[in-house]
Amino acid sequence: MNLRWAFLDRYADFGLLIIRLGLGAMFLIYHGWPKLIGGPDEWRNVGRAVGYLGLRNGYTAWGFVAALAECGGGLCLMLGFAARPVALALAVEMGVATIWRYYPFHTTGIAAHPFELAIVFLGLCITGPGKLSLDSYH
């Protein structure tokens, strides 16, 4: 059975490119950009998530950082530029989003999506962006 799928091994870098382009585009266009252009009110709403970590100030700044991480991080992922630190930053952000969505112990499973993304971003941080990336050019 393994022999039937082994031919795909040579396309691992293309697979990483597909993951980076798909997730990067979603974070740039769907998640990050609307938050970034939402202004201070939107940033404050997003930034309130750090309250579950015990932080009680700077919600607007935290929200802006999150919006910038999603928007800029999405673009960097697509390009494969600084992909490992960007993936780590997005994994941490998705960890915060998981905590925010989990508390106060929602039973609807809404924390599953950011948790799954955190796992994917940690995987990308470990594997790197692959050869089809700006990071691979020295």
C-alpha positions as CSV (number, residue, x, y, z in Angstrom):
1,M,0.0,0.0,0.0
2,N,2.8,2.4,0.8
3,L,4.3,1.9,-2.7
4,R,1.2,3.3,-4.3
5,W,1.5,6.6,-2.6
6,A,5.3,6.9,-2.5
7,F,5.3,8.7,-5.9
8,L,3.8,11.7,-4.2
9,D,7.0,12.2,-2.0
10,R,8.6,14.2,-4.8
11,Y,5.8,16.7,-4.6
12,A,6.1,17.5,-0.9
13,D,7.3,21.0,-1.6
14,F,4.3,21.6,-3.9
15,G,2.1,20.3,-1.1
16,L,3.6,22.8,1.3
17,L,3.1,25.6,-1.3
18,I,-0.6,24.7,-1.5
19,I,-1.0,24.8,2.3
20,R,0.9,28.1,2.5
21,L,-1.0,29.7,-0.4
22,G,-4.4,28.6,0.9
23,L,-3.9,29.5,4.5
24,G,-2.0,32.6,3.7
25,A,-4.7,33.9,1.4
26,M,-7.4,33.2,4.0
27,F,-5.5,35.0,6.7
28,L,-4.6,37.9,4.5
29,I,-8.0,38.5,2.8
30,Y,-10.6,36.9,5.1
31,H,-9.2,37.2,8.6
32,G,-6.6,40.0,8.7
33,W,-7.6,42.6,6.2
34,P,-11.2,43.2,7.6
35,K,-9.7,43.5,11.1
36,L,-7.0,45.8,10.0
37,I,-9.3,48.2,8.2
38,G,-11.9,47.9,11.0
39,G,-10.0,50.6,13.0
40,P,-9.7,51.0,16.8
41,D,-13.1,49.8,17.7
42,E,-12.5,46.5,15.9
43,W,-9.0,46.2,17.3
44,R,-10.3,46.7,20.8
45,N,-12.9,44.0,20.3
46,V,-10.3,41.6,18.9
47,G,-7.8,42.5,21.6
48,R,-10.2,41.7,24.4
49,A,-9.2,38.0,23.9
50,V,-6.0,38.6,25.9
51,G,-8.2,39.3,28.9
52,Y,-8.5,35.6,29.3
53,L,-4.8,35.5,29.8
54,G,-5.0,38.0,32.7
55,L,-4.1,41.1,30.7
56,R,-6.4,43.9,31.4
57,N,-5.0,46.8,29.4
58,G,-4.0,47.6,25.9
59,Y,-6.8,45.8,24.1
60,T,-6.6,48.2,21.1
61,A,-2.9,47.6,20.7
62,W,-3.2,43.8,21.1
63,G,-6.0,43.8,18.5
64,F,-4.0,45.8,16.1
65,V,-1.0,43.4,16.5
66,A,-3.4,40.5,15.9
67,A,-4.8,42.1,12.8
68,L,-1.3,42.9,11.5
69,A,-0.1,39.4,12.3
70,E,-3.0,37.9,10.3
71,C,-2.7,40.3,7.4
72,G,1.0,40.5,7.1
73,G,1.6,37.0,8.2
74,G,-0.8,35.7,5.5
75,L,1.2,37.6,2.8
76,C,4.5,36.3,4.2
77,L,3.2,32.7,4.3
78,M,2.1,33.0,0.7
79,L,5.5,34.2,-0.3
80,G,7.3,31.8,2.0
81,F,9.1,34.8,3.5
82,A,10.1,34.5,7.2
83,A,7.7,31.5,7.2
84,R,8.9,29.8,10.3
85,P,8.7,32.9,12.7
86,V,5.4,33.9,11.0
87,A,4.0,30.4,11.5
88,L,5.0,30.5,15.1
89,A,3.4,33.9,15.7
90,L,0.2,32.7,14.0
91,A,0.3,29.5,16.1
92,V,0.5,31.6,19.3
93,E,-2.3,33.9,18.1
94,M,-4.5,30.9,17.3
95,G,-3.6,29.6,20.8
96,V,-5.0,32.8,22.3
97,A,-8.1,32.5,20.0
98,T,-8.6,29.0,21.2
99,I,-8.6,30.1,24.8
100,W,-10.9,33.0,24.0
101,R,-13.3,30.7,22.2
102,Y,-13.1,28.0,24.8
103,Y,-13.9,30.2,27.8
104,P,-16.4,30.3,29.5
105,F,-16.4,26.6,28.6
106,H,-18.5,26.7,25.5
107,T,-19.8,23.3,24.5
108,T,-20.4,24.2,20.9
109,G,-16.9,23.3,19.7
110,I,-16.2,26.8,18.4
111,A,-12.6,26.5,19.9
112,A,-11.9,23.6,17.5
113,H,-11.1,25.7,14.5
114,P,-8.4,28.0,16.0
115,F,-7.0,25.0,17.8
116,E,-6.7,23.1,14.5
117,L,-5.1,26.1,12.9
118,A,-2.6,26.4,15.7
119,I,-1.6,22.7,15.1
120,V,-1.1,23.4,11.4
121,F,0.9,26.5,12.0
122,L,3.1,24.6,14.5
123,G,3.7,22.0,11.8
124,L,4.6,24.6,9.3
125,C,7.0,26.1,11.8
126,I,8.7,22.8,12.2
127,T,8.7,21.7,8.6
128,G,9.5,25.1,7.1
129,P,8.0,26.5,3.9
130,G,9.6,24.1,1.5
131,K,11.8,24.8,-1.6
132,L,9.1,26.8,-3.4
133,S,9.5,29.8,-1.2
134,L,11.5,33.0,-0.8
135,D,13.1,31.5,2.3
136,S,14.7,28.8,0.3
137,Y,16.7,31.3,-1.9
138,H,19.9,32.3,-0.2
